[in-house]
């Protein structure tokens, strides 16, 4: 975990912490009583030069050259820009600093994604959420560029005060490893930037920065790659490939970062690809690596082959490591939760998943898809009967499950009643469902809020569409206390 500055509550990594709980439990101002239309709303906005796929980060009392300490929002764009904005001053419209990381890749591009690829529009630059290292006073970020016809992924370490390159960076991301899988030559696999998308958020742990890769629209050949870099000098410390003798097995997780336990072990979930029951090929799997990127443990569902055949990626969401336990919770496109013991993840069991702690569908299978994207979030509050985990699948309502006795109760503890303007359950007609976070003052049930973003009216599967931010009372999801459309809807009534 990253140390926090002495003043304020900072968000230095995707989903707030390396267990990916999505929780800010140091919130002292906002609660269900004052997040309402007459007291809460947008204060100001800032223009940037491209679309934003990365989660913005926030650092309290960050020293900025020429400005002194400021509360700063950092955001990265698909135009390969990183901005530092004053978080408090509505009049400070100009960025505190702006870094340009090279030419982005304009789409369509015959070398990036299959013909007709529309999962990303306009351009590809910084796709993933960066990570802040408070100790070294840098922001790590990966940019995708096309320079003199060549494609590159490059790791940058930007000084938080100036946006200038630091730690001897930037460094190109490259590797050649043993492998006979798709795209190999003479028993070697070479990382090919234009075949690999860097979607999963960067992860900082144990003095290393970890960078994971998947693919653009399953355009072969590609594999799941994880790179480790020394956080001090950006020297590469390790490489792991999910499918060295087969194909695919990308790590995208709808943008979520790798999970990290107290011993520094890494956890992630892979998409469709080659699989072998001995663990040598791990498509559609939950994977545990040591800090040095060697395989430590893994799990894959009994219906791995069916998931692969149906393009039902297990890795459409990332793992949540349940605080205070050694349990991991994850789910994917099948709409099923898997609860695993990270000390014995279960590997593969033909015919059933009876060897793991628990599995169940979060929504009863029907004609609709109920993919889980981005992962569940977690809060343990007084009187809750155990921690609650929150998830918002496609074509379904936001729901919370109670964790008690080492497992999840399979009936939701609470469910929202939100519908979209056409009456579609869940407030969204489809992809990608809702992306969540929780704020509260510790375990005080009177302070808990669930924050959710999702498309408004339209499906965001292959288009950039209008979105909506919704806020719910965390102990009772039938109480939507605010959403970003309330003022607009009131004006039309």
MOLIN-V217521 format. One record per residue. RES is the residue in three letters. PSI is psi as a letter, one per 40 degrees, with the letter a starting at -180 (none if undefined). NEAR is the number of other C-alpha atoms within 12 Angstrom. Layout:
BEGIN
RES:PSI:NEAR
RES:PSI:NEAR
END
This chain:
BEGIN
UNK:i:29
UNK:i:29
UNK:i:21
UNK:i:25
UNK:i:24
UNK:d:12
UNK:h:15
UNK:i:20
UNK:h:27
UNK:i:36
UNK:h:39
UNK:e:44
UNK:i:47
UNK:h:44
UNK:f:46
UNK:d:40
UNK:i:41
UNK:e:41
UNK:e:44
UNK:f:47
UNK:d:43
UNK:e:43
UNK:h:42
UNK:h:37
UNK:e:32
UNK:f:24
UNK:h:22
UNK:e:21
UNK:d:20
UNK:h:28
UNK:i:33
UNK:d:33
UNK:d:22
UNK:e:21
UNK:g:29
UNK:i:25
UNK:d:23
UNK:e:15
UNK:e:16
UNK:h:21
UNK:a:23
UNK:h:19
UNK:d:13
UNK:i:15
UNK:i:19
UNK:h:24
UNK:i:15
UNK:i:25
UNK:e:22
UNK:i:27
UNK:i:28
UNK:h:31
UNK:d:31
UNK:i:39
UNK:h:40
UNK:i:34
UNK:i:37
UNK:h:37
UNK:h:42
UNK:i:29
UNK:f:26
UNK:h:38
UNK:h:25
UNK:h:26
UNK:h:17
UNK:e:11
UNK:e:19
UNK:a:15
UNK:h:21
UNK:i:30
UNK:h:30
UNK:h:36
UNK:h:34
UNK:h:47
UNK:i:47
UNK:i:41
UNK:i:40
UNK:e:38
UNK:e:36
UNK:f:40
UNK:i:38
UNK:h:49
UNK:i:42
UNK:h:40
UNK:i:40
UNK:h:33
UNK:e:32
UNK:d:20
UNK:h:19
UNK:d:15
UNK:e:14
UNK:g:19
UNK:d:19
UNK:i:18
UNK:i:30
UNK:d:33
UNK:i:29
UNK:h:29
UNK:h:32
UNK:h:30
UNK:e:37
UNK:i:29
UNK:h:27
UNK:i:34
UNK:h:36
UNK:h:26
UNK:i:25
UNK:i:20
UNK:h:25
UNK:d:16
UNK:e:27
UNK:h:38
UNK:i:32
UNK:i:22
UNK:h:16
UNK:e:18
UNK:h:24
UNK:e:22
UNK:d:29
UNK:h:34
UNK:i:30
UNK:c:24
UNK:i:32
UNK:h:45
UNK:b:44
UNK:h:46
UNK:d:48
UNK:i:47
UNK:h:45
UNK:a:48
UNK:i:52
UNK:h:46
UNK:h:40
UNK:d:32
UNK:d:20
UNK:e:25
UNK:f:31
UNK:i:36
UNK:h:48
UNK:h:52
UNK:i:59
UNK:h:51
UNK:i:46
UNK:h:43
UNK:i:36
UNK:h:28
UNK:h:17
UNK:f:10
UNK:e:14
UNK:i:17
UNK:h:31
UNK:i:35
UNK:h:43
UNK:h:33
UNK:h:45
UNK:i:43
UNK:h:39
UNK:h:39
UNK:h:35
UNK:d:44
UNK:d:34
UNK:d:28
UNK:e:33
UNK:i:28
UNK:i:28
UNK:i:27
UNK:f:25
UNK:e:20
UNK:i:28
UNK:i:28
UNK:h:26
UNK:i:26
UNK:h:39
UNK:i:29
UNK:i:24
UNK:h:24
UNK:i:26
UNK:h:21
UNK:i:27
UNK:e:22
UNK:a:32
UNK:h:29
UNK:e:27
UNK:i:25
UNK:h:17
UNK:f:14
UNK:f:16
UNK:i:19
UNK:h:32
UNK:h:30
UNK:h:39
UNK:h:34
UNK:d:34
UNK:e:36
UNK:e:35
UNK:h:42
UNK:h:47
UNK:g:50
UNK:d:47
UNK:h:49
UNK:i:50
UNK:i:51
UNK:h:52
UNK:h:45
UNK:h:36
UNK:f:27
UNK:e:25
UNK:i:35
UNK:h:47
UNK:h:50
UNK:h:54
UNK:i:50
UNK:i:52
UNK:b:51
UNK:i:41
UNK:h:39
UNK:f:30
UNK:f:32
UNK:h:27
UNK:i:28
UNK:i:34
UNK:i:43
UNK:i:50
UNK:h:54
UNK:i:48
UNK:h:52
UNK:i:44
UNK:h:38
UNK:i:39
UNK:h:30
UNK:e:37
UNK:d:25
UNK:e:25
UNK:e:33
UNK:h:26
UNK:h:26
UNK:e:26
UNK:i:30
UNK:h:35
UNK:h:42
UNK:h:47
UNK:d:49
UNK:g:42
UNK:d:40
UNK:e:32
UNK:b:29
UNK:i:39
UNK:b:44
UNK:f:53
UNK:i:51
UNK:g:55
UNK:d:49
UNK:f:51
UNK:f:49
UNK:e:43
UNK:i:52
UNK:i:51
UNK:i:57
UNK:i:52
UNK:h:41
UNK:a:33
UNK:e:23
UNK:e:21
UNK:e:27
UNK:i:33
UNK:i:47
UNK:h:49
UNK:i:64
UNK:h:56
UNK:i:57
UNK:a:52
UNK:i:45
UNK:a:46
UNK:i:36
UNK:h:38
UNK:h:30
UNK:e:24
UNK:e:17
UNK:e:29
UNK:d:28
UNK:h:40
UNK:f:48
UNK:i:50
UNK:g:54
UNK:i:56
UNK:h:55
UNK:h:50
UNK:h:43
UNK:i:33
UNK:i:30
UNK:d:35
UNK:e:28
UNK:f:32
UNK:i:24
UNK:h:28
UNK:d:26
UNK:i:30
UNK:i:41
UNK:i:47
UNK:h:53
UNK:i:48
UNK:d:28
UNK:f:26
UNK:d:39
UNK:d:28
UNK:d:21
UNK:d:30
UNK:d:31
UNK:d:16
UNK:e:17
UNK:f:26
UNK:g:33
UNK:h:45
UNK:d:51
UNK:f:56
UNK:e:47
UNK:i:52
UNK:i:53
UNK:i:53
UNK:h:48
UNK:h:40
UNK:h:40
UNK:i:29
UNK:e:17
UNK:i:23
UNK:f:24
UNK:i:31
UNK:h:49
UNK:h:48
UNK:i:56
UNK:i:48
UNK:a:49
UNK:d:42
UNK:e:40
UNK:f:38
UNK:h:37
UNK:i:44
UNK:h:46
UNK:h:41
UNK:i:41
UNK:h:28
UNK:e:37
UNK:e:21
UNK:g:22
UNK:e:33
UNK:e:33
UNK:b:36
UNK:h:31
UNK:h:21
UNK:h:17
UNK:d:14
UNK:i:18
UNK:f:26
UNK:e:22
UNK:e:23
UNK:i:30
UNK:d:26
UNK:i:30
UNK:i:29
UNK:i:30
UNK:h:29
UNK:d:40
UNK:h:33
UNK:h:20
UNK:h:19
UNK:a:13
UNK:e:8
UNK:i:20
UNK:i:27
UNK:f:38
UNK:i:41
UNK:h:45
UNK:i:44
UNK:d:50
UNK:i:52
UNK:i:52
UNK:i:50
UNK:i:45
UNK:h:45
UNK:h:36
UNK:i:29
UNK:h:19
UNK:e:15
UNK:e:25
UNK:f:19
UNK:i:26
UNK:i:33
UNK:i:41
UNK:i:49
UNK:i:50
UNK:i:56
UNK:g:49
UNK:i:48
UNK:i:40
UNK:f:38
UNK:i:38
UNK:i:36
UNK:h:49
UNK:i:40
UNK:i:40
UNK:h:39
UNK:h:31
UNK:h:31
UNK:i:19
UNK:f:13
UNK:e:21
UNK:i:29
UNK:h:33
UNK:h:26
UNK:e:26
UNK:h:18
UNK:i:27
UNK:d:28
UNK:i:28
UNK:h:32
UNK:i:33
UNK:e:22
UNK:h:34
UNK:i:24
UNK:i:27
UNK:e:18
UNK:e:14
UNK:e:17
UNK:h:22
UNK:i:26
UNK:e:39
UNK:e:39
UNK:h:42
UNK:e:33
UNK:b:34
UNK:h:39
UNK:f:45
UNK:a:45
UNK:i:47
UNK:h:40
UNK:i:44
UNK:i:39
UNK:h:44
UNK:i:42
UNK:i:34
UNK:g:26
UNK:b:22
UNK:e:29
UNK:h:24
UNK:d:28
UNK:e:25
UNK:e:32
UNK:h:43
UNK:h:47
UNK:h:50
UNK:h:39
UNK:h:45
UNK:i:32
UNK:i:43
UNK:i:34
UNK:h:34
UNK:d:26
UNK:i:26
UNK:h:26
UNK:f:25
UNK:d:25
UNK:f:19
UNK:i:19
UNK:h:22
UNK:i:21
UNK:i:17
UNK:i:28
UNK:i:27
UNK:h:28
UNK:i:41
UNK:h:43
UNK:i:40
UNK:h:37
UNK:d:48
UNK:e:41
UNK:g:30
UNK:e:34
UNK:e:24
UNK:g:26
UNK:h:32
UNK:d:34
UNK:i:32
UNK:i:33
UNK:e:29
UNK:e:25
UNK:d:23
UNK:d:18
UNK:d:13
UNK:d:12
UNK:d:12
UNK:d:8
UNK:e:8
UNK:none:7
END
